[in-house]
């Protein structure tokens, strides 16, 4: 394909609008052909100022347009499955924001539909893999320079939760990123999950236990834990400490310079994920576009989305029961073993 990748963006909410602007302004080799949203006014507003972008209310209209080379899905997760099957029927590249689907059963159906095509078409939006520090740590692990990876300690802190945020969402919307990070860093599957709840902040909404501790183990026995604290008030922080046989590596948490001046010291805590991972989103979308132009994907696959959904299900069950819960996965198809 010599021309730009012409992308239909499905969903004109916060992430959809962000990706529309990214594709139109900061991504090489791509253009936005359509913006699809059930709300016509929202679709029109998101498409405004983007040359050639049509505002539509039906994904079928976008998929029937011969200009559409690829689809970026940024709708709420419960709408993903239908959109994914429709795009797979066109056999075109897809970038699907996490989750792939809200549960492992529907995610497996999507994976099977893709497998029938005989090639990977779906890339899942786990953007942290494209963060410079995440990528550096992954390279360090693969190099063996510090010996074997033994443990991972994660911190995931948000300033506050929106109305209606629940204990289950704490796993499905937040810890899902750490599930993928543990799989990414260890290059292994997570075999079990346990969730511990303790003293709860007065800033948590009624019925929520916050913070919580999520414990995991991988196939080879790498132990990982997550402090998930979604009403921390002071800002957004994501950090990881990796423990090796011959050293410890810390990434994340703070951004920008650490200043000592005028009798004080400190730095800046960012307000949210969009600011913290802005550059990672840019690299993620560019990687997807570059790969799609070559008939491939440029990052996490449908299998990664399916495995994360299975981890979330185990996490929610562990949260409710207090037990250690095994992560149940189908056998990995050959398509995803390369």
BAFI-779120 format. One line per 5 residues: number of its first residue (from 1); for each residue x, y, z of C-alpha. Coordinates in nm, 2 decimals. Example, Ala and Ser with C-alpha at 12.3 -4.5 7.8 and 13.67 -1.06 7.14 Angstrom:
<rs>
1> 1.23:-0.45:0.78 | 1.37:-0.11:0.71
</rs>
This chain:
<rs>
1> 0.00:0.00:0.00 | 0.17:0.32:-0.12 | -0.08:0.57:0.00 | -0.16:0.66:0.36 | -0.35:0.42:0.58
6> -0.71:0.55:0.58 | -0.85:0.48:0.93 | -1.22:0.48:1.05 | -1.23:0.57:1.42 | -1.52:0.41:1.60
11> -1.61:0.61:1.91 | -1.58:0.98:1.97 | -1.54:0.99:2.34 | -1.22:1.10:2.52 | -0.99:0.83:2.38
16> -1.15:0.84:2.04 | -1.10:1.22:2.00 | -0.75:1.19:2.13 | -0.67:0.92:1.87 | -0.84:1.12:1.59
21> -0.61:1.42:1.66 | -0.31:1.19:1.69 | -0.38:1.02:1.36 | -0.45:1.35:1.18 | -0.17:1.56:1.33
26> 0.11:1.34:1.46 | 0.11:1.01:1.29 | 0.31:0.95:0.96 | 0.14:0.75:0.69 | -0.21:0.78:0.82
31> -0.53:0.98:0.78 | -0.88:0.97:0.93 | -1.15:0.87:0.68 | -1.45:0.85:0.92 | -1.56:0.91:1.27
36> -1.84:0.69:1.39 | -2.04:0.76:1.70 | -2.40:0.68:1.80 | -2.44:1.06:1.88 | -2.43:1.24:1.55
41> -2.34:1.57:1.71 | -2.05:1.42:1.89 | -1.93:1.25:1.57 | -1.95:1.58:1.38 | -1.76:1.77:1.65
46> -1.48:1.51:1.66 | -1.46:1.51:1.27 | -1.46:1.89:1.25 | -1.13:2.03:1.12 | -1.00:1.68:1.01
51> -0.97:1.69:0.63 | -1.17:1.42:0.45 | -1.32:1.27:0.77 | -1.69:1.18:0.74 | -1.91:1.19:1.05
56> -2.12:0.87:1.07 | -2.35:0.70:1.32 | -2.32:0.34:1.19 | -2.00:0.13:1.17 | -2.14:-0.05:0.87
61> -2.13:0.27:0.67 | -1.76:0.31:0.75 | -1.68:-0.05:0.66 | -1.87:-0.03:0.33 | -1.67:0.27:0.23
66> -1.39:0.15:0.00 | -1.17:0.43:0.14 | -1.15:0.25:0.48 | -0.83:0.06:0.51 | -0.83:0.01:0.88
71> -1.04:0.06:1.20 | -0.95:0.20:1.54 | -1.21:0.10:1.81 | -1.24:0.34:2.10 | -1.59:0.27:2.22
76> -1.68:0.14:2.57 | -1.56:-0.22:2.61 | -1.91:-0.38:2.60 | -1.95:-0.26:2.24 | -1.62:-0.40:2.12
81> -1.72:-0.76:2.02 | -1.97:-0.66:1.75 | -1.73:-0.40:1.61 | -1.44:-0.64:1.60 | -1.64:-0.91:1.42
86> -1.76:-0.66:1.17 | -1.41:-0.54:1.10 | -1.27:-0.89:1.08 | -1.53:-0.97:0.82 | -1.37:-0.70:0.61
91> -1.02:-0.86:0.68 | -0.86:-0.52:0.76 | -0.62:-0.40:1.03 | -0.77:-0.32:1.37 | -0.65:-0.14:1.67
96> -0.88:-0.20:1.97 | -0.85:-0.01:2.29 | -0.84:-0.23:2.59 | -1.03:-0.43:2.68 | -1.04:-0.66:2.38
101> -1.39:-0.75:2.52 | -1.52:-0.74:2.87 | -1.48:-1.12:2.94 | -1.27:-1.41:2.83 | -1.56:-1.60:2.66
106> -1.63:-1.32:2.41 | -1.26:-1.25:2.37 | -1.21:-1.62:2.28 | -1.48:-1.59:2.02 | -1.30:-1.29:1.86
111> -0.97:-1.47:1.87 | -1.12:-1.77:1.69 | -1.27:-1.55:1.42 | -0.93:-1.39:1.37 | -0.76:-1.73:1.36
116> -0.99:-1.83:1.07 | -0.84:-1.55:0.87 | -0.50:-1.72:0.91 | -0.32:-1.40:1.01 | -0.32:-1.14:1.29
121> -0.54:-0.84:1.23 | -0.61:-0.72:1.58 | -0.37:-0.51:1.79 | -0.48:-0.44:2.15 | -0.42:-0.10:2.30
126> -0.19:-0.18:2.60 | 0.00:0.15:2.55 | 0.23:0.11:2.85 | 0.44:-0.13:2.64 | 0.54:0.17:2.43
131> 0.66:0.38:2.73 | 1.03:0.44:2.70 | 1.10:0.32:3.06 | 0.88:0.01:3.01 | 1.06:-0.07:2.69
136> 1.40:-0.03:2.85 | 1.31:-0.25:3.14 | 1.18:-0.52:2.91 | 1.51:-0.51:2.71 | 1.71:-0.53:3.03
141> 1.51:-0.84:3.14 | 1.56:-1.01:2.80 | 1.93:-0.93:2.80 | 2.00:-1.13:3.12 | 2.25:-0.87:3.23
146> 2.12:-0.87:3.59 | 2.04:-1.24:3.59 | 1.69:-1.38:3.62 | 1.39:-1.17:3.70 | 1.26:-1.28:4.04
151> 0.99:-1.03:4.15 | 0.79:-0.73:4.03 | 0.64:-0.46:4.25 | 0.39:-0.23:4.10 | 0.22:0.09:4.22
156> -0.08:0.23:4.04 | -0.23:0.54:4.19 | -0.51:0.77:4.06 | -0.62:1.10:4.22 | -0.99:1.01:4.23
161> -1.26:0.78:4.07 | -1.55:0.90:3.86 | -1.91:0.83:3.98 | -2.01:0.47:3.97 | -1.66:0.33:3.99
166> -1.68:-0.01:4.16 | -1.45:-0.27:4.32 | -1.48:-0.48:4.00 | -1.38:-0.18:3.78 | -1.07:-0.14:4.00
171> -0.96:-0.47:3.86 | -1.11:-0.45:3.51 | -1.02:-0.09:3.43 | -0.70:-0.03:3.63 | -0.52:-0.35:3.73
176> -0.57:-0.48:3.38 | -0.27:-0.27:3.28 | -0.05:-0.44:3.54 | -0.17:-0.79:3.43 | -0.05:-0.70:3.09
181> 0.27:-0.55:3.23 | 0.36:-0.86:3.42 | 0.30:-1.07:3.11 | 0.51:-0.83:2.90 | 0.80:-0.81:3.14
186> 0.81:-1.18:3.23 | 0.72:-1.31:2.88 | 0.51:-1.57:3.07 | 0.14:-1.63:3.15 | 0.00:-1.54:3.49
191> -0.11:-1.86:3.66 | -0.29:-1.73:3.98 | -0.43:-1.41:4.13 | -0.50:-1.32:4.49 | -0.65:-0.99:4.62
196> -0.61:-0.85:4.97 | -0.82:-0.57:5.11 | -0.75:-0.38:5.43 | -0.79:-0.04:5.57 | -0.99:0.18:5.33
201> -0.93:0.55:5.27 | -1.21:0.79:5.38 | -1.20:0.93:5.02 | -1.33:0.60:4.87 | -1.69:0.60:4.76
206> -1.93:0.39:4.97 | -1.89:0.02:4.91 | -1.54:0.04:4.76 | -1.23:-0.10:4.93 | -0.94:0.13:4.84
211> -0.65:0.07:4.83 | -0.61:-0.30:4.75 | -0.32:-0.53:4.70 | -0.32:-0.78:4.41 | -0.08:-1.07:4.41
216> 0.02:-1.28:4.11 | 0.24:-1.57:4.01 | 0.37:-1.65:3.66 | 0.45:-1.98:3.50 | 0.81:-2.00:3.62
221> 0.73:-1.86:3.97 | 0.80:-1.49:3.92 | 0.60:-1.32:4.20 | 0.43:-0.99:4.13 | 0.23:-0.75:4.34
226> 0.03:-0.44:4.27 | -0.07:-0.16:4.51 | -0.38:-0.03:4.34 | -0.50:0.30:4.50 | -0.75:0.49:4.29
231> -0.85:0.77:4.53 | -0.50:0.88:4.63 | -0.60:1.25:4.59 | -0.25:1.39:4.51 | -0.21:1.29:4.15
236> -0.14:1.00:3.91 | 0.16:0.78:3.96 | 0.25:0.45:3.80 | 0.58:0.28:3.91 | 0.75:-0.06:3.88
241> 1.04:-0.21:4.08 | 1.19:-0.52:3.92 | 1.40:-0.75:4.14 | 1.67:-0.95:3.97 | 1.94:-1.20:4.09
246> 2.20:-0.93:4.07 | 2.02:-0.60:4.11 | 1.70:-0.39:4.13 | 1.56:-0.16:3.87 | 1.30:0.11:3.93
251> 1.10:0.28:3.66 | 0.81:0.53:3.65 | 0.63:0.73:3.92 | 0.78:1.08:3.86 | 0.81:1.30:3.55
256> 1.04:1.58:3.47 | 1.33:1.72:3.67 | 1.39:1.66:4.04 | 1.47:2.01:4.17 | 1.67:2.12:4.48
261> 1.65:2.50:4.52 | 1.56:2.78:4.77 | 1.56:2.54:5.06 | 1.32:2.29:4.91 | 1.34:1.98:4.69
266> 1.09:1.78:4.48 | 0.93:1.74:4.14 | 0.60:1.72:3.97 | 0.32:1.47:4.00 | 0.11:1.45:3.68
271> -0.27:1.47:3.70 | -0.37:1.17:3.49 | -0.28:0.89:3.25 | -0.31:1.10:2.93 | -0.03:1.32:3.04
276> 0.18:1.04:3.18 | 0.16:0.82:2.87 | 0.11:1.07:2.59 | 0.44:0.98:2.42 | 0.36:0.61:2.46
281> 0.02:0.66:2.28 | 0.20:0.83:2.00 | 0.45:0.55:1.96 | 0.18:0.29:1.99 | -0.03:0.43:1.71
286> 0.27:0.49:1.49 | 0.38:0.13:1.54 | 0.03:0.01:1.45 | 0.01:0.22:1.13 | 0.36:0.12:1.02
291> 0.28:-0.25:1.07 | -0.07:-0.23:0.91 | 0.08:-0.08:0.60 | 0.29:-0.40:0.58 | 0.00:-0.63:0.65
296> 0.10:-0.70:1.01 | 0.03:-0.59:1.37 | 0.28:-0.38:1.57 | 0.21:-0.48:1.92 | -0.01:-0.68:2.16
301> -0.23:-0.94:1.99 | -0.58:-1.07:2.04 | -0.42:-1.34:2.25 | -0.28:-1.07:2.49 | -0.63:-0.92:2.51
306> -0.78:-1.26:2.58 | -0.52:-1.35:2.85 | -0.58:-1.01:3.02 | -0.95:-1.07:3.02 | -0.89:-1.41:3.19
311> -0.67:-1.25:3.45 | -0.93:-0.99:3.52 | -1.19:-1.26:3.58 | -0.96:-1.44:3.82 | -0.89:-1.11:3.99
316> -1.26:-1.02:4.04 | -1.33:-1.37:4.18 | -1.03:-1.34:4.41 | -1.15:-1.00:4.52 | -1.49:-1.14:4.61
321> -1.38:-1.46:4.78 | -1.05:-1.38:4.93 | -0.91:-1.70:4.78 | -0.61:-1.75:4.54 | -0.78:-1.81:4.20
326> -0.62:-1.99:3.91 | -0.62:-1.82:3.57 | -0.78:-2.05:3.32 | -0.67:-2.02:2.96 | -0.74:-2.22:2.64
331> -0.44:-2.37:2.47 | -0.26:-2.10:2.27 | -0.32:-2.14:1.90 | -0.03:-2.16:1.67 | -0.10:-1.82:1.51
336> -0.01:-1.65:1.84 | 0.30:-1.86:1.92 | 0.53:-1.67:1.70
</rs>
